[in-house]
Amino acid sequence: MSSLESYYLKGNPFTIVPSRTSPFWADRVKFKGEIEKAVEFTLYGTQSQIIACIYGDWGCGKTHAMNYFSNEEILRKIADTAKIPADRALLSIPTIFPINEVFNSLYLDIIYRHLIPKLDEMLEFLAKQKTPIAPLQTEGSLEEKLRDLTIGEDMARVLPQFTTRDKAMLVRRYLSRTASRGDLTDLGVAKGIETNGEMLTALTDVMKLFTKTKYSRIFIWIDDCERIDEVPGKAMFEFQYFLRDILDLMPERLTLIVNFTLYPGEEISERMKYLGPAVQSRISKIITVGYFDHDDYLQYVEDLLENSRKRPRGVTIPKYFPFSQGCLDNLFQILEKSTSNLQPRTVNRVLSSLLEHGLRESIPLIDDKYLDKLKEEVYAVMAS
């Protein structure tokens, strides 16, 4: 059995789950460019909007795009292009359409997993500023500054207590809707966050703190939105309400992006009807994820291999190694005949399987003859 080092690789290039911490984009130049332009376009104004409805088949790269464009380094490059000041960042919040308790689940995912971990930094920043952003004019307490940012009275009273060690956990419980009656008394508020409307108000209050201090804009990505037809009618209306009203309550510096997978033969208009007319009317751009042709496919494989490549000094490595181009060409023909819409996930799964077999059998080069030997395995992987 060989190791990946024998193929001059640092790891399996065809890992299916994309990384959020190490951004990498393989080929799909048109798709990437469309998202970059859509994101950049929002930075030239302040209005909140649903900028893009991204749709395509399973495995076409929608989730990878969400993770890639949620990386701080990538967002900083786009912000620099739009000449956003270096001290004003972009924040992307990746989330997934929930099957259960749609409203509460989205609220908790956004506020607990993404906003609370940065809350102390935002409050510290605000506390040090006399006038961080117009129309803030007060030099008074943190609570007074929060009120000047049009943050609600209860939230303005609660948030400053997050900076004190003995109250930080109480604030966490308040925001996560688990505060007891005693917790609420200690925080100085009469009631907790209970209704859907109160959740939206709380969420937008916290987001206003972010966008009026260190962040120029917040992007909320919601992946797997095709699940909307799997939930009861009440949950579907909750999702429509969430999208519509969060834009009303946060009229500036918020962008929503939704990802859809279409069923075979389905049109995007059929899927979008689940969003309701009020939400559909606010969608400013629809982005389609296309299929691979032969050149796209080869460039995609080359980019993935290069990203994982180890390059010892003095060693010349063919660009597709450990695969021969003949192997890749023949594989493309197999894949193209078996599926009318070739997508990255299919390519990744098949090449990962071929790579594992080659390592197990210590094959020096995975060529068209070795592919022919494993043809049944290829069909099995595609069918699984």
N, C-alpha and C positions, 0 to 999 in steps of 0.2 A: 504493500500500500504506500502511495506517495503522499507528500504533504503539499499544501498550496504553494509553498516556497519553490517546489520543483517546477511550478508553472509561473513563477515570478509574480505571485499574487500575495497581497497582504491579508486578504479575506475573500469570501465568496462575493463576487461583484453583483450577483443576481438576487440579493436579498430582497424579498418581496415587501417587507414592512419598511417604509421610508423613515429616515432619521430626522428628528426635529433639531438636533443639536449640531449636526454636521451637514450643512446644506450642499446639495449637489444636484445638478440638472443634466440629464442626458438627452441630447437632440431635442425633438419637439419644439423647434425654434419658433414656429408660428404661434403655437399655443402659449408658450412662455411670453412671447412678445405682446400678445393680446392682453394677458393679465397685467403685465408690467405697465402698459399704457393705461389700462383701466384704473389701476391703483394710483398711478401718477396723476391722472386727470382729476381725481378727487382732491388732490392736494392744492389745486389752484383756486379753490373756493372753500367755504365753510359749511355749506348745506349738507345735512345728513341725507343719505339715500341708500337704496339697494342698487349697488352698482352693477352687479353681474349675476346672472343665473348661468352657472356652468353645468353643462350636461354632456353625457356620453355613456358608453357601455361600461359594464363592470371591468375593472382592471385597466382603464384607459389612462389613469394618472391624475384623477381629480383629488384624491387624498394626498398624493405626493405633492401636488401643487399647493394645497392648503398648508402642509407642513413646511414646504420650501419658503413660501411667502409669509410664514409666521416667524421666520428667523430674523433676529434683530439686525444682523449684518446685511442681509438682503434688503430689508426695509430701509436701512440707513442709506444704502446706495441709491434707492429710488428717491428718498427724501433729498439727497444731495442734488440729484438731477433736477428736482423741482425747486431747488434753492431754499429748502427748509432750514432754518438756523440749526447749528450743531447741538444746541441745548434744548431743542424741541424734537423729541423722538416720535416714532410711530409704534403703536402697540397692536399686535394681532392676537386675537383670542380664538384658537381652533376648538371647536366643539362638535358633537355628533347629535343628530336628531334622536331624542329619547323615545323609547317605546312606551314607558310608563310615566305617569305624572308629568306630562310634557312641560307645563309651565314651571312647576317647582324645580324640575330637573335642570332645565336650561338656566334658571336663575341661580341655583346653587353651583352649577358647573362654572358659570362665568364669574360670579362674585367670590366664591370660596377658593376655587383652584387658581384663578388668574388675577383677581384684583386685591384680595386681602394680603397675599404675600408681598405686594408692593405698597401697601397702604401706609406703612410707617415712613417709607421714603417720601411719599407724597406729602404727608402731614409735616414732616421735618422741613421739607423744602418750603412749604407755605408759611410755616412759623417763622422762618428766617427772612421772609420777604416783606418789605414795606408795601410795595405795589407790584406784585409779580405780573399781573395782566390786567389791563383796563377791562371793566370799570372799577376794579378793586382800589379803594382809596384809603381804607382804614389802616391804622397802625396799632390797633387794639389787640384783643385776645384772639386766639386761634378760632374760638367759636364765632366771634364777630366777623372774622375774615371769611369763614365758611358761609355765613349768612349773606355776606356781600357777594358771594359767588352764586347766589340764588339757590343755595342748597336749603332744603326744608328744615324747619325749626328743630324737630326731633333728631334728625341726622346731624345737624350742626352741633347739637348738644352732646350726642353720643361719640362722634368720631374723635374729638380731641382726647377723650379718655383712653383711646387705643395707645397713646404714647406713655401712659403710666403702667408700670409693671403689674400692679394689683388689679387693674381694670381691663387690661388687654383681652383676657379670655372672655370677660363678660361681653365685650364688644363683638368678639368673634361669634359668640352664641347668639347675640342679638341679630347680627347680619345673616347667620345661618338658620334663623327662625327656631332656635331651640332654647331661647332664654326663658328662665322661670319667672314667676311673679316677683320673687326676691331680687333676681338679676335686674329686672326692669326698674324696680324701686331704687336700687343702688346706682343705676345709670341715670336716674332722674327723668324717666319717661313713663307715660301712663299705660301704653300698650305696645305690644310687639308688632312684627311685620306678619300679617295674617292673610289678607286677601291678595288676589292676583294684582289688583291695582296698587296695593301697598308694596308688593314685590317690585313692580316696575318703577314706582317712585323711588324706592330705596336704591335700586340698581342704577337708575339714571343720576341720582344724587351723587353716588360714589364715582360714576364715570365723569361727571362734571368736574369733580375735584382733579381727576387725572388730566382732562383736556384743558383745564384752565391753569395748570401748573407746568408739568413737564412734557406732556404728550400733545402733539399737534392734531392727531386723529387716532381713533380706535376703530379697528376692523374686527368684526365678529363673523367668523366663517362657520357655517352650519353644514356639516357633511351628512351624507346618506339621507337626504330629504325625500327620497322615493318612499321611505317608510311611512310617509304621511297617509298613504292609503291603507295601512295596516292597523291604524289606531281608530278607536271609536269616534263617532262624529263630534262628540264634546271635545275630545283632545285635539281634533283637527281645527275646530274653531278657536281653541285656546292658542294654537300655534299662529293662526292668522292674526288673532288679537295681539299676541306678543310682538310680531313683526310690525304691525301697523302702529301700535301705541308706543313702542319704544322709540320710533322715529318721531312721533308727535311730541313725546316728553323730552327727547334729546334732539332738538331741531338742528344742532350744529355739531360737526366733527365726529360723526358716527357713520360708518359704512357697514352694511350687511351684505354678505356674500353667501349664496346658497348653492350647494352641489346636488345634482340629480343624476341618477342612473335611469335610463329608459329601458322598458321592456321591448323585446323584439317587435318591430313594426309600429311602435308607439311614436307619436309626434310630441315634440316638446310642449305644444299648446295643450295637449291632453293632460300632461303632468302638471303644468302651471295652474290649471284651473283649480287645483286643490288649495292654492294660496289665496284664492278669493279675489274679486275684482279690485278691492281697495289696495291690496298689496301689489297685484300685477301692474297696476297703473303707475307704480313708483319704480319699477325695474327699468334702469336706464341702459343696460347692455346685456345681451345674451351671448355667451361664448360656447362654441361647439368644439369638443375634443375630437379631432379626426382620427382616421385609421393609418396604420403604417403602410407605406409602399416599400419597395425593395431598398431604395437608397436610405429612407428613414430608418429602416430596420438595421442595416449595416452600420450606420452612423451611431445609432443607439447602442448597439453592442460594443462598438469601438470605444465610445465614451465611458461606458460602464467598466470595461476592462482597464482603460487608462486610469480611471479614478482609483482602482485597487492595485495598480501595478507597482511592483518593486523593481527598481532599475539598478542592478549592480554595475559598477564602473567597468567600461570596456565590453559590455555585453549588448549585442544588437538583438532586439526582440521584435519579431513580426507583430504587426498591429492587432491581429485577431488571436494571437497565441493565448491559450493552448488549442484553439480551434483553427482549422484551415479554412480559407475562404470557400473552397469547394464544399466543405461540410456546411457552412452557414448558408451558401446559396441553395443547396439541396434541401436544407431544413426549411428555408423560406418557402420553397415550392410545396413542401408537405403541409406547412402551417396554412398557407394561402388556400390550398385545396380543401382543407378541413374546416376553415372558418372564413366567413366573408368579411369579417371585421377584426383583423389582427391587431391586438393590443399589447402593451408592455407586459402586463401580468402573465399572459400566455408565454411570451418569449422568455421571461425570467424563470418561470417554472420549468420549462423544457431544458433550457441551457443549464440551469442549476442541477437538474437530474443528470444530464450528460457529463457535467463537470464532476459530480460525485462518483459516477461510474468510472470515469477516467482515472480519478485518484485511487479508487479502490483496486483497480486492475493495473495500476502503474502504467497507463498508456502515455507514451511520450508526446503524441500529437493526436488530438481528436479530429480525425479526417472523415471524408465521405464514406470510406469503407467501414469505419467504426460506427458511424451513424446508421449505415445500412444494417449492421449487426444489431443495433438497439432500436430499430424502427418500431417494433411492437411496444417497447417501453415508452417511446415518445407518444404513441397513440394512447397508451394507458394514462400517462400524465395529463395529456390534453383532455381526456374524458373525465378525469377525477375532479 
